[in-house]
Amino acid sequence: MNDQSQSLMRAVTGPIVLITVGVLFTVDRFTTFGFGQTWPILLIVIGLLKLLGGRRQRDYATPPPPPGGPRS
């Protein structure tokens, strides 16, 4: 995943979670399903966003030591 798509995923994660919470509260208000029954959907949405976001690459300030360790 390139930097631009990672930035996009970070930018949309918060709004998607807030929309999901709003939908769950709306379902709680206007249907017979309570929030106590529908909250696992929030975990599913967050998990899907994590999967779609991919792994972040780490930038190391110092390079890792060479294989074999120091020699005397």
C-alpha positions in Angstrom: 0.0 0.0 0.0 1.4 3.4 -0.9 1.6 6.5 1.2 -1.4 8.1 -0.5 -3.8 5.2 0.1 -2.6 4.9 3.8 -3.3 8.6 4.3 -6.8 8.1 2.8 -7.5 5.1 5.1 -6.4 7.2 8.1 -8.6 10.1 7.0 -11.8 8.0 6.5 -11.5 5.7 9.6 -12.9 8.2 12.1 -15.9 9.3 10.0 -16.8 5.7 9.1 -16.7 4.7 12.8 -18.9 7.8 13.7 -21.4 7.0 11.0 -21.6 3.4 12.2 -22.3 4.5 15.8 -24.9 6.9 14.5 -26.6 4.1 12.5 -26.5 1.8 15.5 -28.2 4.4 17.7 -30.8 5.0 15.0 -31.5 1.3 14.8 -31.8 1.3 18.6 -34.3 4.2 18.5 -36.5 3.1 15.6 -36.5 -0.7 15.7 -36.9 -3.5 18.2 -33.1 -4.1 18.2 -31.3 -2.5 21.1 -27.8 -1.1 21.1 -26.9 -4.1 23.4 -27.7 -6.4 20.5 -26.1 -4.5 17.7 -22.8 -3.2 19.2 -20.7 -6.1 17.8 -21.3 -4.6 14.3 -19.0 -1.7 15.5 -16.2 -4.2 16.2 -16.7 -5.7 12.8 -16.4 -2.4 11.1 -13.3 -1.4 13.0 -11.7 -4.8 12.2 -12.5 -4.4 8.5 -11.0 -0.9 8.5 -7.8 -2.4 10.1 -7.7 -5.1 7.5 -8.1 -2.6 4.6 -5.6 -0.3 6.1 -2.8 -2.8 5.8 0.4 -2.8 7.7 2.3 0.4 8.3 6.0 0.4 7.4 8.2 1.5 10.1 11.0 4.0 9.5 13.9 3.1 11.7 16.1 6.0 13.0 19.1 3.6 13.1 19.6 0.7 10.9 19.4 -2.8 12.5 22.7 -4.4 13.4 24.4 -6.6 10.8 23.8 -10.3 11.1 26.4 -12.3 13.1 26.8 -9.6 15.7 30.0 -7.7 16.5 33.4 -9.4 15.9 36.3 -9.2 18.3 
